[in-house]
């Protein structure tokens, strides 16, 4: 790049901020970290010390005034995204907003409209959209190998016994409990963004089933927290299923894409993209060969991953690095952001519908629990 590196600041110094800073600092020709901010001064200081960030703040407006960053990464809970994005955009900053993008679709539209009115560019934290398997999948679609997409099945597994899940269940005041969609609000846009690009309808029909398989042991609102979600999405030409599960093992993140020529399976955990093998030989022999064909496909994908590992491109945040490169380039070259605004709005609107239906089911369950207790 011939332009000076963009000055970048991060507001919100929780765990995800480390990943942002690490990837930003790899892009030295495009960007340089100038400051970090958190309302807890010690957390901001720790992040700045770990990564050698020169500016350390607990007041975001002071950061904007003194550092004058070109880009702000907003990595706080979504309750603050509306306010922080407005302040940053009015201070002349482009915006990287972590997911969940906003509290609802109206806020999403307002953030994007306000930024666009000021000539600022926006993207959001959909790093898996830019991971190598997702990029390879789109290439298959673009080359016509899949054919016309007819149906998609998106799956996202979650471990409530993990670090974040344990913190959520142990703390009744955790910020996720204050989201309209609770646990789903914090997670399932990763599930939906894999579907949105293949179901292009502005207002697809959505059916939701939400439930909880955990034992009720808290005696408060945590017992009403849904941990299983099933979605059916009907577009004019393409349908989709979505599954979020906290109980199915092993925990996976995957997409199965059904087309008129081929069916593809994309696995984000194994980082593989394979096509379903079809038998072409008669009788029993025709049932033997496809298994070996699939084995060959997985071997090829495994060797590709080994090659990526050897090039130091096989790391957890590779998708974030790809997204940041594309986002910073769109700022420096004044081109469109790497993830379409239309899809940001469409996913946000689908989330609102999902939460409304899930909450209706939750209200009925709560009423049943109260009647049973009486």
CORMOQUI-V791686 format. One record per backbone hydrogen bond with DSSP energy under -1.0 kcal/mol. NH is the residue of the N-H (numbers start at 0). CO is the residue of the C=O. If there is no record, write none. Layout:
BEGIN
<<NH | CO> <NH | CO>>
END
This chain:
BEGIN
<<5 | 29> <7 | 31> <8 | 70> <9 | 34> <10 | 72> <11 | 36> <16 | 13> <17 | 14> <19 | 15> <20 | 16> <21 | 17> <22 | 18> <23 | 19> <24 | 20> <26 | 23> <29 | 26> <30 | 26> <31 | 5> <33 | 7> <34 | 7> <35 | 54> <36 | 9> <37 | 56> <43 | 39> <44 | 40> <45 | 41> <46 | 42> <47 | 43> <48 | 44> <49 | 45> <50 | 46> <52 | 47> <54 | 33> <56 | 35> <62 | 58> <63 | 59> <64 | 60> <65 | 61> <66 | 62> <67 | 63> <69 | 6> <70 | 6> <71 | 93> <72 | 8> <73 | 95> <74 | 10> <79 | 76> <80 | 77> <83 | 79> <84 | 80> <85 | 81> <86 | 82> <87 | 83> <88 | 84> <89 | 85> <90 | 86> <91 | 88> <92 | 87> <93 | 69> <94 | 120> <95 | 71> <96 | 122> <97 | 73> <107 | 103> <108 | 104> <109 | 105> <110 | 106> <111 | 107> <112 | 108> <113 | 109> <114 | 110> <115 | 111> <116 | 112> <118 | 115> <119 | 114> <122 | 94> <124 | 96> <125 | 123> <128 | 125> <129 | 126> <134 | 130> <135 | 131> <136 | 132> <137 | 133> <138 | 134> <139 | 135> <140 | 136> <141 | 137> <142 | 138> <143 | 140> <144 | 139> <149 | 257> <150 | 257> <151 | 238> <152 | 255> <153 | 240> <154 | 253> <155 | 242> <156 | 251> <157 | 244> <161 | 158> <165 | 161> <166 | 162> <167 | 163> <168 | 164> <169 | 165> <173 | 170> <176 | 173> <177 | 174> <178 | 175> <181 | 178> <183 | 180> <185 | 181> <186 | 183> <187 | 183> <189 | 186> <191 | 187> <192 | 188> <194 | 191> <195 | 191> <197 | 194> <198 | 194> <204 | 233> <206 | 231> <208 | 229> <210 | 227> <222 | 219> <223 | 220> <224 | 221> <226 | 210> <227 | 210> <228 | 243> <229 | 208> <230 | 241> <231 | 206> <232 | 239> <233 | 204> <234 | 237> <238 | 149> <239 | 232> <240 | 151> <241 | 230> <242 | 153> <243 | 228> <244 | 155> <245 | 226> <253 | 154> <254 | 265> <255 | 152> <256 | 263> <257 | 150> <258 | 261> <259 | 147> <260 | 145> <261 | 145> <263 | 256> <264 | 273> <265 | 254> <266 | 271> <267 | 252> <270 | 266> <271 | 266> <273 | 264> <275 | 262> <285 | 281> <286 | 283> <288 | 284> <292 | 288> <293 | 289> <294 | 290> <295 | 291> <296 | 292> <297 | 293> <298 | 294> <299 | 295> <300 | 296> <301 | 297> <302 | 298> <303 | 299> <304 | 300> <305 | 301> <306 | 302> <307 | 303> <308 | 304> <309 | 305> <310 | 306> <311 | 308> <312 | 307> <317 | 314> <320 | 316> <321 | 317> <322 | 318> <323 | 319> <324 | 320> <325 | 321> <326 | 322> <327 | 323> <328 | 324> <329 | 325> <330 | 326> <331 | 327> <332 | 328> <334 | 329> <343 | 339> <344 | 340> <345 | 341> <346 | 342> <347 | 343> <348 | 344> <349 | 345> <350 | 346> <351 | 347> <352 | 348> <353 | 349> <354 | 350> <355 | 351> <356 | 352> <357 | 353> <358 | 354> <359 | 355> <360 | 356> <361 | 357> <362 | 358> <363 | 359> <364 | 360> <365 | 361> <366 | 362> <367 | 363> <368 | 364> <369 | 365> <370 | 366> <371 | 367> <372 | 368> <373 | 369>>
END
